[in-house]
Amino acid sequence: MSRFLSSATNRIDSKGRVSVPAAFRSVLAQRNIQELYCFQDFVFPAISVGGPDLLERFERQIAAEDPFSPVANEMSLLIHGGGVFMKLDAEGRLMVTDFIRDFTRISDEVTFVGRADHFQLWQPQAFQAAQMQAREGRMLVGKRS
């Protein structure tokens, strides 16, 4: 099965583009993803990136709610209001737009983080800190068992 796994940090070029790691481009090709749905993550200062199926999954969740409920409205605000479609260029690069920079504080490097069915764009130090915090949290849980 094709999954987005691992992490890699790449430099943003002078035109504001970053090369998506080859392993991630391979998964996009295997899954025939031409257009990327990108949204501001709900928990982390990261941009989550997947195919249109990711947006469709969220829209099914919204559709299952009363359309006038606070839950449906909040989900739509996050999914539609905090999302954009993007495409890779012919060389497999992604434009690091203000949409990405403003939310993540990415400046000159991007850390790509695999999340199984999608991947995320992180400011490298923010990812390292979040990963360390998650690891420490898991270590604490392990000590309690």
Buried (B, 14 or more C-beta within 10 A) or exposed (E): EEBBEEBBBBEBEEEBBBBBBEBBBEBBEEBEBEEBBBBBBEEBBBBBBBBBEBBEEBBEEBEEBEEEEEEBBEBBEBBEEBBEEBEBEEEBBBBBEEBBBEBBEBEEBBBBBBBEBBBBBBBBEBBBEBBEEEEEEEEEEEEEE
